[in-house]
Amino acid sequence: MLIVTGANGKLGRGVVEQLLKRIPAEQIGVSVRDVSKARDLKDRGVRVRHGDFDDADSLLYAFEGASQVLLVSSGILGEAGIRQHQTAIHAAKESGADKVLYTSHMGSSSTSYFPPMIHHAATEAVLKESGMPYTSLRNGFYASSLVGLIGAAINTGELIVPEDGPIAWTAHLDLAQATAVILTEQSWDGPSPNLTASEAIDMEGVAAMVSEIVGRPIYRKVVSDEAYREHLTAQGFPEARIEITMGLFHASRNGDFAQTSNILAELIGRPPMTLRDFLKESIAL
C-alpha cells in the first residue's frame, strides 16, 4: 500500500488524485490530521487514517501495511519541524515500509540563505541516517509562492523587489503527477534529479509576463535589501516571514534556484506548465 501524508494539502491531495488514475483506490492510504476533510477520498475507496507528526503512535497506525510512504514536508521550520519529520521517518521504518519518499527542494542545502532549504537538508540527513531506502524529491520552486511576491503590483504598476536571480517556478500539478509516476514506476536512491519546469525566470521576466496578462504596464522596481525590508515591514509582514523572504532573494542571487532539468517533462510525458500559463490561471484580474 502507498501511504501519502498531508493528503489534505495542495501537493498531497494532488498526488492522491494522480495515483487514483494509475492504481486501484484500495492500494492507496492517506495519513491526515483531520479525517473529516478527507471524507471524499474514503468514499472513493482510499484508506483514510488519522496521523499526526507529533504523535508517533498515530503514525504507526496510519502507516500500517505500507510498502512506500510519501512524506510531504510539514512546512514547520526549525527544530520542531525536524523533530516532526524524524518522528514520521522512524514510524515508517517501524511500520515495515520498504521506502520513504520526501518532498524536498532543488535548493536543499545546509548552507542556504533561504531557511526552508536548511530544513530540507536536515530532513535528508535524518533519512540517510535512518538506514532505510529513501528518495528525496528535489522539487522545483513552487510557482504558487510567486503570487504572494507579486502582491499589490497589479494595482500599483510597480513590482518592488531587491536584486534577484532566475528561479525555476514549477506548478504543483506537474509535481503531483511526477510524484505519482515515481511512486508507481520509477525509483531513485537518495536525492532525485531536479524536478523543475523548463525555464528559469527572474522578476523582470515576471513583471513582463504580468504586464501582458493584465494588459497594462507593470514595472520592476529594484530597491536595496534594506529598502525592501522596510517595504515589507510597512505592509505588516511579521519578522519571521520577512527573514524568509529576504533569504529567498539572497539565495536566488546566488543562483540556487536557476538550474532546470528535462526529467520532470520526461516523467509526466509532456512539457511542464509554463509560468505564463500558471500566472494566467492564478492572477485575479
C-alpha positions in Angstrom: 0.0 0.0 0.0 1.2 3.5 -0.9 0.7 6.0 2.0 0.6 9.7 1.4 0.9 12.1 4.3 -0.6 15.6 4.3 -3.3 14.5 1.8 -5.5 17.4 2.7 -2.8 19.8 1.5 -2.3 21.0 -2.1 0.5 18.8 -3.1 -0.5 15.7 -1.1 -4.1 15.8 -2.4 -2.8 16.3 -5.9 -0.6 13.2 -5.6 -3.5 11.1 -4.4 -5.7 12.3 -7.3 -2.9 11.3 -9.7 -2.5 7.9 -8.0 -6.2 7.2 -8.4 -5.7 7.4 -12.2 -2.9 4.8 -12.0 -3.7 2.2 -9.4 -6.8 0.9 -7.5 -8.0 3.0 -4.6 -7.6 0.1 -2.2 -3.9 0.3 -2.8 -3.7 3.9 -1.5 -3.8 5.1 2.1 -3.6 8.6 3.5 -2.4 10.0 6.8 -4.1 13.2 7.7 -4.7 15.2 10.9 -8.3 15.8 10.1 -10.0 12.8 8.7 -13.3 14.7 8.1 -11.6 16.7 5.4 -10.7 13.5 3.6 -14.1 12.0 3.7 -14.4 12.2 -0.1 -11.3 10.1 -0.5 -12.7 7.5 1.8 -15.9 7.4 -0.2 -13.8 6.7 -3.3 -12.2 3.7 -1.6 -9.0 5.3 -0.2 -8.0 4.2 3.3 -8.1 7.3 5.5 -6.5 7.3 8.9 -5.6 9.9 11.4 -1.8 10.7 11.6 -0.1 13.5 13.4 3.7 14.1 13.0 3.7 14.9 16.7 2.2 11.6 17.7 4.3 8.5 16.8 1.6 6.0 17.7 -0.9 7.7 15.3 1.6 7.4 12.5 2.3 3.8 13.2 -1.5 3.2 12.8 -1.7 5.4 9.7 1.4 3.7 8.1 0.2 0.1 8.8 0.8 -2.2 5.8 2.8 0.5 3.9 5.1 -0.5 1.1 6.1 3.1 0.5 5.4 6.3 2.5 5.4 9.7 0.8 6.4 12.1 3.5 5.1 15.6 2.4 7.1 18.2 4.2 5.1 19.7 7.2 6.3 23.2 6.4 7.2 23.8 10.0 10.8 25.2 10.1 13.4 24.8 12.8 13.9 22.1 15.4 10.2 21.5 15.8 9.8 20.7 12.1 12.9 18.4 12.0 11.5 16.5 15.1 8.2 16.0 13.3 10.0 14.6 10.2 12.2 12.4 12.3 9.1 11.0 14.1 7.5 10.3 10.7 10.6 8.6 9.3 11.1 6.4 12.3 7.4 5.5 12.2 7.7 4.5 8.6 10.7 2.3 9.4 9.0 0.7 12.4 5.9 0.0 10.3 7.9 -2.1 7.9 7.7 0.2 4.9 10.2 -0.6 2.2 10.9 3.0 1.3 10.3 6.7 2.2 9.9 9.4 -0.3 10.3 13.0 0.9 9.2 16.2 -0.8 12.5 18.1 -0.7 13.6 21.0 -2.9 16.0 21.7 -5.7 17.8 24.2 -3.5 18.2 21.9 -0.5 21.4 22.9 1.3 22.7 23.2 4.9 24.3 26.5 4.0 21.5 28.1 2.0 20.5 31.7 2.7 16.9 30.6 2.4 15.8 28.9 5.7 13.5 26.3 4.2 16.4 24.8 2.3 18.3 24.2 5.5 15.2 22.4 6.8 15.1 20.2 3.8 18.8 19.4 4.0 18.4 18.4 7.7 15.5 16.1 6.9 17.5 14.5 4.1 20.3 13.9 6.7 17.8 12.2 9.0 16.6 10.0 6.1 20.2 8.9 5.3 20.9 8.2 9.0 17.7 6.1 9.3 19.3 3.3 7.2 16.2 2.7 5.2 15.8 3.2 1.5 14.7 6.7 0.6 14.3 9.2 -2.2 14.3 12.9 -1.6 12.4 14.5 -4.4 14.2 17.7 -5.4 11.1 19.6 -6.4 11.3 22.9 -8.4 10.3 26.1 -6.6 6.5 26.1 -6.2 5.0 28.7 -8.6 2.2 29.4 -6.1 4.8 31.2 -3.9 5.2 33.8 -6.7 1.7 35.1 -6.4 2.4 36.4 -2.9 5.6 38.1 -4.1 3.7 39.9 -6.9 1.4 41.2 -4.2 -0.1 44.7 -5.0 2.0 45.2 -8.1 -1.1 44.5 -10.3 -2.8 47.5 -8.8 0.2 49.8 -8.3 2.0 49.0 -11.5 5.3 48.6 -9.6 6.8 45.3 -8.7 9.1 46.3 -5.9 11.8 43.8 -5.2 15.5 43.7 -4.4 18.1 42.3 -6.7 17.2 38.7 -7.6 18.2 35.8 -9.8 16.3 33.3 -12.0 14.0 30.8 -10.4 12.6 27.6 -12.0 9.0 28.2 -10.9 7.1 24.9 -11.1 3.4 24.0 -10.8 2.1 21.8 -8.0 0.0 19.9 -10.6 3.1 18.8 -12.6 5.0 17.8 -9.4 2.0 15.8 -8.2 1.8 13.9 -11.5 5.5 13.2 -11.5 5.4 12.0 -7.9 2.6 9.5 -8.7 4.8 8.2 -11.6 7.8 7.9 -9.3 5.8 6.0 -6.6 4.4 3.5 -9.2 7.1 3.2 -11.8 10.4 5.0 -11.0 12.9 4.6 -8.3 15.9 6.6 -7.2 18.2 6.1 -4.2 18.9 9.3 -2.4 18.2 12.7 -4.0 16.4 12.7 -7.2 17.4 14.8 -10.2 15.9 18.3 -10.1 12.2 18.2 -10.9 11.7 21.6 -12.4 9.9 23.5 -15.1 11.7 24.0 -18.4 12.8 27.6 -17.8 14.1 29.8 -15.0 12.8 33.4 -14.9 13.8 36.4 -12.8 11.4 39.1 -11.5 12.0 41.3 -14.5 10.6 38.5 -16.7 7.8 38.0 -14.2 6.9 41.7 -14.5 6.8 41.5 -18.3 4.5 38.4 -18.1 2.1 40.1 -15.7 2.0 43.2 -17.9 0.9 41.0 -20.9 -1.7 39.2 -18.8 -3.3 42.3 -17.2 -2.9 44.4 -20.3 -1.1 47.4 -18.7 2.5 48.1 -17.7 3.9 46.5 -14.6 7.4 47.8 -13.9 10.0 46.0 -11.9 11.5 48.5 -9.4 14.8 47.3 -7.9 15.4 48.5 -4.4 18.2 47.8 -1.8 17.7 44.9 0.7 17.2 47.5 3.5 14.6 49.3 1.5 12.8 46.1 0.7 12.8 45.1 4.3 11.3 48.4 5.2 8.7 47.9 2.4 7.7 44.5 3.9 7.6 45.9 7.4 5.3 48.7 6.3 2.9 46.1 4.9 2.7 44.4 8.3 4.7 41.3 7.5 5.9 39.5 10.6 9.6 39.4 11.2 9.9 35.7 10.6 8.3 36.0 7.2 10.5 39.0 6.3 13.6 36.9 7.1 12.4 34.1 4.9 11.5 36.4 2.0 14.9 38.2 2.2 16.6 34.8 2.3 14.8 33.8 -0.9 16.1 36.8 -2.9 19.6 36.3 -1.5 19.6 32.7 -2.4 18.2 33.4 -5.9 21.0 35.9 -6.5 23.4 33.1 -5.6 21.9 31.0 -8.4 20.4 28.4 -6.0 17.1 28.0 -8.0 18.3 28.6 -11.6 19.1 25.1 -12.7 16.4 23.4 -14.9 16.1 19.8 -16.0 14.1 17.8 -18.5 13.4 15.0 -16.0 10.0 16.4 -15.0 8.9 16.6 -18.6 10.0 13.0 -19.2 8.1 11.8 -16.1 4.8 13.4 -17.0 5.1 12.8 -20.7 4.5 16.5 -21.7 6.1 19.9 -21.3 5.6 21.3 -17.8 3.2 24.2 -17.3 4.8 27.4 -18.3 5.0 30.2 -15.8 2.9 32.4 -18.1 0.1 29.9 -18.2 0.3 29.5 -14.4 0.0 33.2 -13.9 -2.9 33.5 -16.3 -4.8 30.9 -14.1 -3.7 32.4 -10.8 -3.9 36.2 -11.1 -7.3 37.7 -10.3 -8.0 40.3 -12.9 
